[in-house]
Structure formats: C-alpha cells, structure tokens
Amino acid sequence: MTTPISRPPGHALYPTTVPAPDSNRVESLIEYPSLFPIKVMGVKAEGFVEAMTAIATEHDPSFELGRLEMRDSSGGKYQSLTLTVTATSREQLDNLYRALTAHPQAKYVL
C-alpha cells in the first residue's frame, strides 16, 4: 500500500487554472515561404499534366516546369506528378489542394 503525498492546504498537484487555447491560432509546422512538394496521381491521359500545372500556376504564379517531376506507373496506365510550389501561407496550400482534388482527372492528391 502506498501512502498519499500530503500537501499543504491550497497547494494542488496541478494548476487550478489553465489558460484556454486560442481557437483562432493554429501552429504551423511549415515555415513560409518555402518550397512544398505536392503529389498528384491520375490516369495518364492527354491534358492531365497541363491541367495540373495550370492549377499549380494559378495558386503559385512563380511555379515553373523545372519544379515538375513525372513518373508513369509500371503498366503505363497511371501517372504521378510532383508539383513543387512556393508555399506562402496555409490558406494558399488549402486552396491549392481543394482545386487539385476537385479536378476530375486527379485521383489522389498528397
């Protein structure tokens, strides 16, 4: 049997008041601006690369084709793109992800 720790009156083991977290403030693990890779996968089809790079450019006007990597699946049916954009804010990345995932040719966006 263990003996409880005695504390003087008014001394709690944990603070009695804890400041409420600021619900409007979300800490980001990303430092802005920074280069941020986004992987997009879809069926290899005419217009897929052009559509995805157009969306990237819309949300990052500094995006250039030199920051695009393409890889075909082993069977050649699918294509993955890595679009490395300059992330300037969480809002910009959220909007970019929404635009990419809304496109009918994009099957996965990571």
N, C-alpha and C positions, 0 to 999 in steps of 0.2 A: 504494500500500500504506500502511495506517495503522499507526502504532506503538502497541502496547498501553500503557495507562496503568500505570505502576509504582506500587505501593502498599507501604508498609512491612509487614513480616510482622505478621499478626494484625489487619490492617485490611481489612474487607470492604467492597465497594461497597454491599451491602445488609445490614441487620442479620441476624445469625446466628440470632436467636430472635425469633419473632413471637408475641405473645400470642394464644392461641386465642380465637376469638369465643365469647361466651356464647350457647349454642344456645337457652337459655330466654328470652332477651331479644330481642324484635323491635321495632325502632324504628317508631313510627307517624308518618305524615305528617299525621294528624288530631289536632287539639287537642281534648280532651274537657273539658267538654261543648261541643257545637256543633251547629248546625242542619245536617242532612245530607240532601240530596235523593236519593231512590231512584225510578227509573223502572220501572214495571211495565206490560207490554203484554199484551193478551189480546183474545179475541173479545168484541165488545160484546154482552153478554147480561145478562139480569136477574140481579142478585145479585153481579155482578163487583165493582162499586165497594164495596158493603157488605162483601164478604168480604175485600178487600184492606185497607180501612180498619180492619176488626176485627183483622186480624193486626198492623197498624201500632200500634193502640192497646194490644194485648196486650204488645207489646215496648217501647212508649213510652206510658205512661199519660197523659202530657201532650199527646199528639197530638190535634189538633183539625182539624175540617173546613176551617178557614180556611187550612190549610197543604196543601191538596189541589188540584192542578191537573189538569183533564181535557181531553183532546183526542181527537176522533174522526178516523179515517183519512178520506182524501178520498172513498172509496167507502162509508164508514159502517159497514163490517163489523168493524173493529177499533177498540179504544180504548186510549189510553195514559194512564197516571196518573203524576203526580209526587207522591210522598208525602214531605214534608219532615219528618223526625223529629228529635228531640233525641237525638243520639248521646252516650251516656255512657261507652261502652267498646267495645273491639274485639269482645269476646265478645258484647255486645248486638247489634252490627251483624251479626256472623256468624250468630247465632241468628235474627235477623230475615230475612236473606237465605235461610237454609235453609227457614224457614217459608213465605216467599213462593214460592220455587221449587218447593216440594213441593205447592203448591195446584194442582189440575188446571185451573183457569181461567187461571192465569198462564202465558203462553207464553214471555215473556222478562222477566228482571229485571236491571237495570243499576244 
